[in-house]
């Protein structure tokens, strides 16, 4: 799906697509935890979870 989304954008050249796909795979594998909002939205089609929303959603995991 990610590749299909990137293929729709004709302004992104092939090297940029490869970079985004590789970076996205590293994020998904937990090997990095940083992805820009623009790249995340372009790849997933969704807005990323804001930090305060994340901690509220997973509050039970962080509190004993």
C-alpha positions in Angstrom: 0.0 0.0 0.0 2.8 2.4 0.8 4.4 1.9 -2.6 1.0 2.5 -4.3 0.5 5.8 -2.4 4.0 6.9 -3.4 3.4 5.8 -7.0 0.4 8.2 -7.2 2.7 11.2 -6.6 4.5 12.0 -9.8 6.5 14.8 -8.2 8.5 12.2 -6.1 11.4 10.7 -8.0 12.4 7.1 -7.7 15.3 7.7 -5.3 13.1 9.6 -2.9 10.5 6.8 -3.1 13.1 4.2 -2.2 14.4 6.3 0.7 10.9 6.8 2.1 10.1 3.0 1.7 13.3 2.0 3.4 12.9 4.6 6.2 9.3 3.5 6.8 10.3 -0.1 7.1 12.9 0.8 9.7 10.3 2.7 11.7 7.9 -0.3 11.4 10.6 -2.6 12.6 11.3 -0.4 15.6 14.8 0.3 14.5 14.1 4.1 14.6 11.4 6.0 16.2 11.4 9.2 14.3 9.5 10.0 11.2 8.6 13.4 9.9 4.9 14.3 10.0 4.9 15.0 6.3 6.5 11.7 5.4 4.2 9.8 7.8 1.1 11.3 6.3 2.3 10.7 2.8 3.1 7.1 3.5 0.1 6.1 5.7 -2.5 8.6 4.5 -3.3 9.4 8.2 -2.1 12.0 10.7 0.4 10.7 13.3 -0.7 10.3 16.9 0.3 13.4 18.9 2.5 12.6 22.0 -0.2 13.6 24.5 -2.8 11.5 22.7 -0.4 8.5 22.7 0.3 8.7 26.4 -3.4 9.2 27.2 -4.3 6.2 25.0 -1.6 3.9 26.6 -1.8 5.4 30.1 -2.4 2.0 31.7 0.8 0.7 30.2 2.9 3.5 31.7 1.3 3.6 35.2 1.5 0.7 37.5 
